[in-house]
Amino acid sequence: MSQQFDLVVIGGGPGGYEAAIRAAQLGFKVACIEKRKLNGKPSLGGTCLNVGCIPSKALLDSSHRYEATVHELDEHGITTGEVSFDLEKILARKDKVVEQLTGGVAQLLKGNGIEWLQGSGRLLAGKKVEFTPFEGEVQTLEPKYVILATGSVPVNIQVAPIDEDLIVDSTGALSFPEVPKRLGVIGAGVIGLELGSVWRRLGSEVVVFEALDSFLPMADKALAKEYQKILKKQGLDIRLNAKVAGTEVNGREVTLKYSEAGVEKSQAFDKVIVCVGRKPYTESLLSEDSGIKVTDRGFVEVNDQCLTSVEGVYAIGDLVRGPMLAHKAMEEGVMAVERIHGHAAQINYDTIISVIYTHPEVAWVGLTEEQAAEKGHTVKTGQFPFAVNGRALAAGESAGFVKFVADEKTDRLLGMHVIGPAASDIVHQGMIALEFVSSVEDLQLMTFGHPTYSEVVHEAALSVDGRAIHAIQRKRKK
């Protein structure tokens, strides 16, 4: 290739394309290699925009609107006729949203003068990149810097082999041509709960199988307990300590064999979704002599600034340690570029937010109560429900609560945990507070608008010291 690039980014997902854009803003000549195709056409945006975060949220929104219309409008005095949905239109809307956003990324790259190389990239020895286009000859690029951003793929399990028909992964679950009457979901993680919720709202009888004996172990226990109770009330059948042993396809149904608390059982489904996690996508990414070190679990080894074992080569996002979250990848991509440019950029991994976009939403940032105790903190907590919040009651969104975790001795805020309306947005208040090393008192002294969901944040902070106004507090007031 005649062009000489300062930076080549392999992967056009959220982390990769944001890194490319920031580099272009800083004056680098940039190429972004992406091999994904969607419906036969080259597509930027990675898993997130094409078959992950965005299409699943579109389905979650459409299915929630349908369920709310059927079950909640009467409470507001709104009467409708017979309500139905058109699955074909729901899926078409989802595809339109994806197309709009992925097309927008292509325009951003073009507008910033970034070369989109359509095909696959492979890192060779000496920081060289082998580019194999969809059409044409293989070319060798020799950039000054490389960022590896190829993301992750779903984990497959032998006991439930994907056939892209009756047994599917998270991608296949986004495009069922009809609503399955009986749906089995293997894995009670974020993806399994979101997809299970989508199809339950549209009429599926959903059973979620979780091999662990605890629900959502990465979350605060109080949050997980409340969340499980709400999902059960909604109709999700969540079975813990349920280990899948095998699947058997008979005609148009799948018999799932599993053990629950040591008892062998089986159950038939029309569809089964496998959501047991994701793994770094490094297939054909690294030559044997590339010099890049990879862990036993397939993650690319990096330092705190995402620099690999090869000088000038960075790896970000799902390829490296830490949670597999699009927003983490985005910030790591920008950080890597800033480091290349000589800036002292750094990410505070303690303030990375986790969100589950069911209804109600669930979100948290920082330490759980259990983690704080394990780290040696003398823990104090405060919790306040949406059930007595004026805005929540007026909107019919009274489920859930806000919980704060803090250090008793220093009053420093350690974590925030939210289940309820707009949790994905509300939790950012806690993230900002953690970033600025705020105390609980800082939040207590702030004035929150009325009536808002965010007043629950204020009351939760006050409740840490037994000072919540709209609840009878048993703690000693200070």
Phi, psi and omega in degrees: 000134186288332183282144175251123182256142173287321184222134171242125177256124178261104183122123183251031175280190182307315180292316183292312184288328176292323176298317181297317181294315180297321179296319178296322178299328182272004175097005178283150170269119195236141170237141177238119180264128178216130183253358183294141171235141177235121184055038176084357182247141176304139186216132174270172175106350175064195179301317185306304185281328187272311187221023184226248187308309189287307180296326179292323178290327176297317179291322178298319181292314181297315182292326178292320179298320179295311182297319179295323179296318183288319192250345190242342185292325181302323179298331180269007180078019181255124181251134179235168172277202179296130182255133177218174177226157178248102185299324180299319179289323177300315180291324178294321177297316178303314180294325179294319178299315179299314181299319181296317183286318179293323176295325177296322178295319178299320178293324178296317179296315180297316181295335179264009177072026181268134179277117176270109179266111185272107184156200183249152179239149180217131180277128179253178176298151177073021177067021176275154180237126176268121181250121178249103183285162175300324178227135179110184185273155176294138182233152177248123179257149180231070181284165175285327182222154178225138171240123178269122185215052186270359171074214186217169178226159179297146175278130175262151178234142185297328184286347178217072183294134182290128176243003179060021178227283179269329177245116186231164171264191184298330179293312180298330182287353179274352189220035175302129180290340175212159182286120178291135179293318180239120184236125175257137179237121178264109181114118180258041175271192183302310185294316181297319181290322179292311181292322176299321179294319179304306187283333174296317180300328182271001172123356180286146167272110191252129173240126180253125181255122180238123183291330180287157180268007177230149182267128177048061186296340180282348182265164174302138185300320179296320179294313182298319180297314179295319182296315179299320180296318180294316181296322177297317179297327179286341178115003175281124178269098184260119182249114180271161182054035180249102186259120182286129182255339181175167177226148180224122180269124177233103182064242182253026176222157180243125174266120182260123179259133184206165174243133180239113184055037176088355181261126181285131181218171174209155180206143183263144179223159174276328176217151175229130176255130177261113181228068184255014178126180180228160180226153181302140179263099181240011182301122179061018182276326187237130172286158183299332181256021182292335181089358181279131178270137181234140181284171178300334181269004175092004179276142175286130181284130179219165173269191183295341180256013176072018174279132180276189179285355177250123181301130179090355179245123180246155175226141187222171171069221184291347178288341189237176183304159177101176182295145178272087184227138182300319183291332174294315179299319180301310183291325177293322178297315179294318179300317181300316180294318179298321178295318178300323182281355177099005179274150181272056182285148182207149177250137174269097184291347178284350182244024177277127186274145172245140183221142169240123190264041172279193175232114003287161176287157177231134181207150177206159178211145180082204186273145169282170177300321181290318179295320180298318179295320180296330180276004175094007179283144167276108195270139166231147183227160174218141183218138181218136186273153172286345186298338179246017179267127184302315181296318181294317179295318179297327182269354184070032183236058190264002180282145171099189184197171170245135179231136174247144173242130184218167177271125183299320186283319185258346184070010181289135176290133182245331182194157178224137185224126187230133167227121184153190182296136176058028181302324182296335178266317182301323185298339179294337176296320177290323179298316179295318179298318178295319181298324180263018176051050183284155171266166174298323181299325178304315179290324179297328184274354181277155177258121180257141181298151180229135356268131178219159173298328185293344175300333178295328175299314180297313181296323178295321177295317178297323183291341176303324179252020177069031186244009181302136185279318187264036175203150176278115186263136179266343179286158177290128178285138181255000000 
